[in-house]
Amino acid sequence: ARYNFPLATIKKWLESQKMHQIYRSSPKNTPYASYSRISKPNCVHQCDLIEILYDEDNRYKDFVFLISKSSSEVANAFRNIYENPNNYLIYPRLLQCDEGREFMGSVTLLIVDCYAGLFTLRVFKNQYVIEFLLPTGKCCREYERFARRIVGTGR
């Protein structure tokens, strides 16, 4: 008797068999994170529950002892490490951590506030440079014209 089973059905059936699971070969290509491509310092940091921050590029480490696993304590530890003027570490572009609950809540708000502050600093710095180059009073007239257009009372 000839059977015409599709290959996908055969593979699915074979994966559920215990003998196949025991004797199958290990996967050939296992993807691993590559840190050799990081070229800028303070770009990628790793952290764990012990609160050891590790810069992947230049291998600089710093740590804080934690009493509990609360999110606010972890956020304070990040703040103490990153805002210390004697410390080499600054807020990174990528922070790698495990999926623990201690990295949610206050830690997320701290990182978002940090990047929002850096974004507004960059944007307003550019805005002030442009305003400095404008003739006196032109900036105020532009804002007024833009505000009137939004409100709908344009002259």
PyMOL commands that set and color helices and strands:
alter all, ss='L'
color gray80, all
select helices_A, chain A and resi 7-15+18-23+71-82+101-103+106-133+138-151
alter helices_A, ss='H'
color red, helices_A
select strands_A, chain A and resi 44-46+52-55+61-63+94-96
alter strands_A, ss='S'
color yellow, strands_A
deselect
rebuild
show_as cartoon
